[in-house]
Amino acid sequence: MSTIRETSAAGGRGGRFDGRRMVVTGGSRGLGEQVVRLLLSEGACVATCGRTADHLDVLRDALAPSDRHRLVTRVLDVVEAGAVETFVAEAAEELGGLDGAVASAGGARGRGLGEATHQDWLATWEMNAGHAARLVGAAAPHLRAAGGGSVVVVSSISGSRPGPQAQYGSAKAAQIHMVSSLARELGADGIRVNAVSPGSMLIRGKRWDRIREEDPAAFDRFRDEFPGRQLVEPREVADVIAFLLSAESRGVTGANIPVDRGQNAPTPDGY
């Protein structure tokens, strides 16, 4: 039985990632969706996952037929035991191997220290640092078998700049440190590991988009945290992720690259 990669190669697309095999967690919406779309548009074969089948279906239906047949989707929650490992194994089998991986899924649970529960801290850790570590661990043997590859972990400027809630910033800081350590551990295998730290992104239906609609004064105040008074667009972050996955960045590993339009504080209320 032929793999998706073999079928794609027969088409001879000729993009930057022509025939390259990528896994992207959290690819059904937001930044992850932008990453998936960009990789597909440049010839990659992509496996992605999300928690909601409807969102994955919307993504697939919106793609051009030439891109749609190179996409593999799975419904799963990255915090469930064994879910990431199973997803990577199935993706590698269907794609015929792996050349890159992106840990884009993430999130936070709970409020401030006095209200956040033990479970809030655990869940936030697992959504971010835990899931990213499992993704790298599961993908590494496949990348090694391919002669090397690139992994990108989506962290946040909250990993280096203080702001509520502490459980989120701590998990994101752990991702940044983990990347630098794993880059050294896996470098001998030709595997590069980097992080991208987005600033506050303007994503339809998400936090800052809702504030823009519901509290224009607060949103306008928040814009002062950006030198150009413009929030980050998901595609801007996706472009940097694609660069780190490409051969053009072959000299870059263990790095954390902020994509934040020079953002200062991560909230409208400052630090």
LUMGU-625949 format. One record per residue (C-alpha): residue number from 0; y, x, z. Coordinates in pm, 1 decimal. Each point is the difference from the previous one (the first is absolute). Example, Ala and Ser with C-alpha at 12.3 -4.5 7.8 and 13.67 -1.06 7.14 Angstrom:
// LUMGU-625949
NODE,n,py,px,pz
NODE,0,-450.0,1230.0,780.0 .
NODE,1,344.0,137.0,-66.0 .
***
This chain:
// LUMGU-625949
NODE,n,py,px,pz
NODE,0,0.0,0.0,0.0 .
NODE,1,338.5,143.4,-95.6 .
NODE,2,274.3,41.8,256.3 .
NODE,3,355.0,-128.9,-29.9 .
NODE,4,114.4,356.0,-65.9 .
NODE,5,-235.5,37.6,-297.0 .
NODE,6,116.5,-331.4,-144.0 .
NODE,7,363.3,102.8,47.2 .
NODE,8,-51.8,341.9,-157.0 .
NODE,9,-127.5,-167.2,-313.1 .
NODE,10,337.4,-169.2,-32.2 .
NODE,11,187.9,331.4,-3.0 .
NODE,12,310.5,-125.5,181.0 .
NODE,13,154.4,346.3,37.3 .
NODE,14,218.7,-55.0,311.2 .
NODE,15,73.0,245.0,281.0 .
NODE,16,-303.0,-130.4,192.8 .
NODE,17,-220.3,-81.6,-295.8 .
NODE,18,-354.0,-51.3,131.1 .
NODE,19,89.7,116.8,351.1 .
NODE,20,-167.1,-199.3,276.5 .
NODE,21,207.5,-113.2,297.0 .
NODE,22,-45.5,-209.3,313.4 .
NODE,23,301.1,-169.5,159.4 .
NODE,24,-21.0,-195.2,324.6 .
NODE,25,238.0,-291.2,51.1 .
NODE,26,66.3,-35.7,-371.2 .
NODE,27,42.2,-375.4,-30.5 .
NODE,28,369.6,-20.0,92.7 .
NODE,29,311.6,202.0,72.1 .
NODE,30,-9.3,376.7,-39.6 .
NODE,31,-375.4,10.2,-53.7 .
NODE,32,29.4,-243.4,-289.6 .
NODE,33,266.6,218.4,-160.3 .
NODE,34,-226.8,303.4,32.3 .
NODE,35,-292.6,-183.8,-157.7 .
NODE,36,211.7,-128.0,-288.2 .
NODE,37,149.9,342.8,-67.5 .
NODE,38,-335.3,178.9,1.3 .
NODE,39,-153.7,-257.8,-231.0 .
NODE,40,297.4,17.7,-235.7 .
NODE,41,-59.7,374.6,-34.2 .
NODE,42,-368.6,-30.2,-80.6 .
NODE,43,-174.3,23.5,338.0 .
NODE,44,-303.7,-197.6,108.3 .
NODE,45,86.4,-147.8,340.0 .
NODE,46,-188.2,-162.7,285.4 .
NODE,47,212.6,-179.8,256.5 .
NODE,48,-48.9,-230.5,294.9 .
NODE,49,189.1,-264.7,193.8 .
NODE,50,-64.4,-255.9,269.7 .
NODE,51,66.5,-304.5,-218.1 .
NODE,52,-191.8,-87.2,-315.5 .
NODE,53,288.3,-207.1,-136.6 .
NODE,54,238.1,297.1,3.8 .
NODE,55,-251.8,217.8,-180.4 .
NODE,56,-54.0,-274.2,-257.9 .
NODE,57,375.3,-27.2,-59.2 .
NODE,58,17.8,375.4,-54.4 .
NODE,59,-286.0,-3.6,-247.7 .
NODE,60,133.0,-300.1,-192.1 .
NODE,61,342.6,162.9,-35.9 .
NODE,62,-140.8,311.0,-168.0 .
NODE,63,-26.3,57.6,-370.9 .
NODE,64,-359.6,-29.9,-127.6 .
NODE,65,-2.4,372.6,-77.6 .
NODE,66,66.8,72.2,368.9 .
NODE,67,-201.5,-283.3,152.3 .
NODE,68,-339.6,131.3,-106.1 .
NODE,69,66.9,329.2,183.6 .
NODE,70,63.2,-166.3,336.4 .
NODE,71,-260.5,-52.6,272.6 .
NODE,72,94.2,-219.9,296.4 .
NODE,73,-159.3,-67.1,337.9 .
NODE,74,98.1,-237.3,280.1 .
NODE,75,-11.3,178.3,336.1 .
NODE,76,193.8,93.4,311.0 .
NODE,77,32.3,376.9,38.3 .
NODE,78,-31.0,-19.9,379.1 .
NODE,79,-350.5,-147.5,-13.2 .
NODE,80,-277.0,245.7,84.4 .
NODE,81,-147.0,153.6,-313.2 .
NODE,82,221.4,-198.2,-238.4 .
NODE,83,192.9,296.4,-141.0 .
NODE,84,-312.2,211.5,-34.7 .
NODE,85,-184.6,-275.1,-186.9 .
NODE,86,300.3,-64.1,-223.9 .
NODE,87,26.5,367.6,-96.6 .
NODE,88,-373.0,30.9,-66.8 .
NODE,89,-1.7,-308.6,-223.1 .
NODE,90,317.7,110.0,-177.2 .
NODE,91,-142.2,344.1,-73.8 .
NODE,92,-315.5,-154.6,-141.1 .
NODE,93,182.0,-248.8,-221.0 .
NODE,94,264.6,245.8,-118.4 .
NODE,95,-246.5,284.7,-48.4 .
NODE,96,153.4,222.1,268.4 .
NODE,97,342.8,56.3,154.0 .
NODE,98,296.2,223.6,-79.4 .
NODE,99,255.9,-133.3,247.3 .
NODE,100,62.7,-232.8,292.6 .
NODE,101,302.1,-174.8,147.9 .
NODE,102,9.8,-137.6,354.1 .
NODE,103,263.5,-268.6,-48.6 .
NODE,104,-122.2,-266.7,242.4 .
NODE,105,178.4,-8.8,333.1 .
NODE,106,197.3,-211.8,240.2 .
NODE,107,84.5,-60.4,362.3 .
NODE,108,-94.4,-236.5,277.3 .
NODE,109,182.4,-83.5,321.7 .
NODE,110,355.8,36.6,122.2 .
NODE,111,166.0,234.2,252.0 .
NODE,112,-177.7,205.6,264.6 .
NODE,113,24.9,-268.5,266.7 .
NODE,114,-157.1,-261.0,-225.7 .
NODE,115,-240.9,197.2,-219.4 .
NODE,116,-360.0,-22.1,113.3 .
NODE,117,-273.2,260.0,-11.5 .
NODE,118,-141.0,-184.2,-300.7 .
NODE,119,338.2,16.1,-175.6 .
NODE,120,0.2,378.4,30.7 .
NODE,121,-361.4,29.7,-113.9 .
NODE,122,49.6,-233.6,-297.5 .
NODE,123,315.5,180.3,-114.1 .
NODE,124,-175.6,335.0,22.9 .
NODE,125,-298.5,-124.5,-198.2 .
NODE,126,214.4,-158.2,-272.8 .
NODE,127,177.6,328.4,-58.4 .
NODE,128,-144.0,331.0,123.8 .
NODE,129,-355.9,-126.4,49.8 .
NODE,130,-38.2,-157.7,-342.4 .
NODE,131,160.1,299.2,-173.0 .
NODE,132,-236.0,242.5,173.8 .
NODE,133,-301.8,-206.7,-100.9 .
NODE,134,122.8,-21.2,-358.7 .
NODE,135,38.2,377.2,-26.6 .
NODE,136,-337.9,55.4,163.7 .
NODE,137,-173.2,-243.1,-234.8 .
NODE,138,175.5,124.4,-313.7 .
NODE,139,-34.3,373.4,64.3 .
NODE,140,-364.4,38.1,-116.3 .
NODE,141,80.6,-178.1,-327.1 .
NODE,142,314.2,206.4,-55.8 .
NODE,143,-195.3,315.4,75.4 .
NODE,144,-264.8,-99.9,-252.3 .
NODE,145,274.1,-45.7,-261.2 .
NODE,146,124.0,354.0,60.0 .
NODE,147,291.5,-105.6,218.8 .
NODE,148,261.2,-271.6,12.4 .
NODE,149,305.1,-135.1,175.6 .
NODE,150,45.6,-231.2,297.9 .
NODE,151,329.2,-166.2,91.6 .
NODE,152,54.9,-166.9,336.6 .
NODE,153,285.6,-248.0,24.3 .
NODE,154,175.0,68.1,328.8 .
NODE,155,359.4,-99.7,85.1 .
NODE,156,331.7,143.6,108.9 .
NODE,157,-86.2,-172.4,328.3 .
NODE,158,-246.8,284.5,51.6 .
NODE,159,287.7,241.8,50.9 .
NODE,160,295.6,-219.5,100.7 .
NODE,161,1.4,-202.3,321.8 .
NODE,162,9.3,-376.4,-15.5 .
NODE,163,-192.7,-300.9,124.3 .
NODE,164,-289.7,-45.5,32.5 .
NODE,165,-144.9,319.9,148.4 .
NODE,166,-358.0,-78.7,-99.4 .
NODE,167,96.2,-8.8,-368.1 .
NODE,168,205.1,320.7,4.2 .
NODE,169,-273.4,180.2,192.5 .
NODE,170,-265.9,-101.8,-251.0 .
NODE,171,219.0,106.9,-290.8 .
NODE,172,76.1,335.2,167.0 .
NODE,173,-374.6,50.0,40.1 .
NODE,174,-46.8,-54.0,-374.5 .
NODE,175,254.8,271.0,-77.9 .
NODE,176,-168.2,250.5,231.2 .
NODE,177,-345.9,-97.6,-127.3 .
NODE,178,104.6,72.4,-358.9 .
NODE,179,106.8,354.6,81.5 .
NODE,180,-326.5,65.4,183.5 .
NODE,181,-225.6,-153.1,-265.8 .
NODE,182,179.2,189.3,-275.9 .
NODE,183,-112.5,324.5,162.3 .
NODE,184,-350.0,-127.4,71.7 .
NODE,185,-63.7,-128.5,-353.5 .
NODE,186,202.2,250.2,-200.4 .
NODE,187,-298.2,226.0,-66.1 .
NODE,188,-163.3,-293.0,-180.2 .
NODE,189,296.7,-43.6,-231.6 .
NODE,190,110.3,-316.4,180.4 .
NODE,191,371.2,-43.0,61.5 .
NODE,192,125.8,-232.8,274.3 .
NODE,193,362.3,-112.0,27.5 .
NODE,194,205.4,-273.2,163.7 .
NODE,195,284.1,-211.0,-131.1 .
NODE,196,238.5,-152.7,253.2 .
NODE,197,187.4,-297.2,-145.2 .
NODE,198,323.6,-119.8,145.4 .
NODE,199,65.9,-371.9,41.3 .
NODE,200,-117.0,-161.4,-322.4 .
NODE,201,137.7,-318.0,-150.8 .
NODE,202,-318.2,-195.6,-74.9 .
NODE,203,9.2,-363.4,-98.8 .
NODE,204,-95.6,-223.1,293.1 .
NODE,205,-17.3,286.2,248.9 .
NODE,206,219.2,83.1,300.1 .
NODE,207,314.3,132.2,-163.7 .
NODE,208,-7.5,-255.2,-278.8 .
NODE,209,-24.9,-277.9,260.4 .
NODE,210,287.7,147.9,201.0 .
NODE,211,208.5,22.2,-316.3 .
NODE,212,-48.4,-375.3,-46.3 .
NODE,213,9.7,-113.3,364.0 .
NODE,214,252.8,238.9,157.0 .
NODE,215,225.1,149.7,-270.0 .
NODE,216,230.9,157.8,260.3 .
NODE,217,-283.8,194.6,160.3 .
NODE,218,-129.4,104.7,-340.3 .
NODE,219,344.0,118.0,-107.9 .
NODE,220,32.0,198.5,323.8 .
NODE,221,-339.4,156.1,-63.3 .
NODE,222,107.9,113.9,-346.2 .
NODE,223,244.6,237.4,171.7 .
NODE,224,-301.7,208.5,106.5 .
NODE,225,-39.9,102.4,-367.1 .
NODE,226,259.4,230.7,-160.4 .
NODE,227,-13.9,-206.2,-319.0 .
NODE,228,-33.9,-330.5,191.6 .
NODE,229,-318.2,-80.6,-192.4 .
NODE,230,-345.5,-40.9,154.2 .
NODE,231,-303.2,169.7,-148.7 .
NODE,232,-185.0,-169.3,-285.6 .
NODE,233,-383.0,9.3,13.0 .
NODE,234,-17.3,142.4,-352.6 .
NODE,235,204.0,301.1,114.5 .
NODE,236,-266.7,78.0,258.9 .
NODE,237,-282.0,-69.2,-245.8 .
NODE,238,148.6,255.5,-240.6 .
NODE,239,-20.4,271.4,266.4 .
NODE,240,-356.2,-99.2,90.7 .
NODE,241,-98.3,25.2,-365.9 .
NODE,242,160.0,344.1,-19.7 .
NODE,243,-207.0,115.7,297.8 .
NODE,244,-316.7,-132.2,-162.4 .
NODE,245,76.5,178.9,-325.5 .
NODE,246,-60.4,357.2,-111.9 .
NODE,247,376.7,47.9,-4.1 .
NODE,248,-10.8,34.0,382.1 .
NODE,249,-296.9,239.0,9.0 .
NODE,250,196.3,241.9,220.9 .
NODE,251,81.8,-264.1,261.8 .
NODE,252,-228.3,-67.8,296.6 .
NODE,253,46.4,-68.2,370.1 .
NODE,254,348.6,-137.1,-69.6 .
NODE,255,179.0,-309.7,122.5 .
NODE,256,252.7,-124.3,-252.7 .
NODE,257,259.4,-255.7,115.1 .
NODE,258,100.9,-255.3,-263.1 .
NODE,259,279.7,-171.1,186.7 .
NODE,260,325.3,25.0,-200.4 .
NODE,261,138.2,210.7,284.3 .
NODE,262,-53.1,-273.6,259.1 .
NODE,263,122.8,66.4,353.0 .
NODE,264,-120.7,-242.7,268.3 .
NODE,265,-305.0,-216.1,-79.6 .
NODE,266,156.0,-322.8,133.8 .
NODE,267,335.7,-182.1,-19.7 .
NODE,268,54.9,79.8,366.9 .
NODE,269,-15.1,377.3,-36.9 .
NODE,270,-226.7,227.0,200.2 .
***
